[in-house]
Amino acid sequence: MAQIVVTINGRSYPVACNEGEERRIEELARYVDGKVKGFARELGQIGEARLLVLAALVLADELADAHTTPGREKPGNGLAAEDERVAAGVENLAQRIEAIAARLEAAHI
């Protein structure tokens, strides 16, 4: 198992991933970081947990839209393997972000 550190909104988070997934997780983290920074610019620093939850919800919405876009088949029914891999990566990262946000919220950070 590989261990990398990703930075989102100026904070570093250690992330475990399978060997060979490091680059993809870093790409996904940059995408999430862009979303969080955009919300921070728009809404101000409303708290790390809230920004992460908001980003996770928006990413989940984007993922749901990608699965139901007209003209595209649902995963498992012919969706391109690359799209499935990207969707799985985003979903996995969203789950990790939600877990981090829950821990931060529980700690009242």
C-alpha positions as CSV (number, residue, x, y, z in Angstrom):
1,M,0.0,0.0,0.0
2,A,1.4,3.4,-1.0
3,Q,1.1,6.5,1.2
4,I,0.9,10.0,-0.3
5,V,0.1,13.5,1.0
6,V,-2.4,15.6,-0.7
7,T,-3.1,19.3,0.0
8,I,-6.6,20.7,-0.1
9,N,-7.2,24.3,0.8
10,G,-3.7,24.7,2.3
11,R,-4.0,21.6,4.6
12,S,-2.1,18.4,4.1
13,Y,-3.8,15.0,4.4
14,P,-2.0,11.7,4.3
15,V,-3.8,9.3,2.0
16,A,-3.2,5.5,1.6
17,C,-3.8,4.1,-1.9
18,N,-2.8,1.1,-3.9
19,E,0.6,1.0,-5.6
20,G,0.3,2.8,-9.0
21,E,-2.7,5.0,-8.0
22,E,-0.6,7.8,-6.6
23,R,-0.7,10.0,-9.6
24,R,-4.4,9.6,-10.1
25,I,-5.2,10.4,-6.5
26,E,-3.0,13.5,-6.7
27,E,-4.9,14.6,-9.8
28,L,-8.2,14.0,-8.1
29,A,-7.0,15.9,-5.0
30,R,-6.0,18.9,-7.2
31,Y,-9.5,18.8,-8.7
32,V,-11.1,18.8,-5.2
33,D,-8.7,21.5,-4.1
34,G,-9.9,23.7,-6.9
35,K,-13.5,23.1,-5.9
36,V,-12.8,23.9,-2.2
37,K,-10.8,27.0,-3.1
38,G,-13.6,28.2,-5.3
39,F,-16.1,27.8,-2.5
40,A,-13.7,29.5,-0.1
41,R,-13.4,32.5,-2.5
42,E,-17.1,32.6,-3.0
43,L,-18.3,32.0,0.6
44,G,-15.2,32.9,2.7
45,Q,-13.5,30.5,5.1
46,I,-16.7,29.0,6.5
47,G,-14.8,26.2,8.2
48,E,-12.7,23.3,6.8
49,A,-15.4,20.7,7.5
50,R,-18.1,22.7,5.8
51,L,-16.0,23.4,2.7
52,L,-15.0,19.7,2.4
53,V,-18.6,18.6,2.8
54,L,-19.8,21.1,0.2
55,A,-17.1,19.9,-2.2
56,A,-18.0,16.3,-1.6
57,L,-21.7,17.0,-2.3
58,V,-20.9,18.9,-5.5
59,L,-18.6,16.1,-6.7
60,A,-21.2,13.5,-5.9
61,D,-23.7,15.6,-7.9
62,E,-21.3,15.8,-10.8
63,L,-20.8,12.1,-10.6
64,A,-24.5,11.4,-10.5
65,D,-25.0,13.7,-13.5
66,A,-22.3,11.9,-15.4
67,H,-24.1,8.6,-14.8
68,T,-27.4,9.9,-16.1
69,T,-26.4,12.2,-18.9
70,P,-28.6,11.6,-22.0
71,G,-26.8,9.6,-24.6
72,R,-24.5,7.9,-22.1
73,E,-25.1,4.5,-20.7
74,K,-25.0,3.8,-17.0
75,P,-21.8,2.2,-15.6
76,G,-21.7,-1.6,-16.2
77,N,-23.8,-1.2,-19.3
78,G,-21.2,-0.1,-21.8
79,L,-19.7,3.1,-20.2
80,A,-16.1,3.4,-21.3
81,A,-13.6,1.7,-19.0
82,E,-11.7,5.0,-18.5
83,D,-15.0,6.8,-17.5
84,E,-15.7,4.0,-15.0
85,R,-12.2,4.3,-13.6
86,V,-12.5,8.1,-13.2
87,A,-15.9,7.8,-11.7
88,A,-14.7,5.2,-9.2
89,G,-11.7,7.4,-8.3
90,V,-13.9,10.5,-7.7
91,E,-16.4,8.4,-5.7
92,N,-13.5,6.9,-3.6
93,L,-12.0,10.4,-3.0
94,A,-15.4,11.9,-2.1
95,Q,-15.9,9.1,0.5
96,R,-12.5,9.9,2.0
97,I,-13.2,13.6,2.1
98,E,-16.6,12.9,3.8
99,A,-14.8,10.8,6.4
100,I,-12.2,13.5,7.0
101,A,-14.9,16.1,7.2
102,A,-16.8,14.0,9.8
103,R,-13.7,13.6,11.9
104,L,-13.1,17.4,11.7
105,E,-16.7,18.1,12.6
106,A,-16.6,15.7,15.5
107,A,-13.4,17.4,16.8
108,H,-15.1,20.8,16.3
109,I,-12.3,22.1,14.1
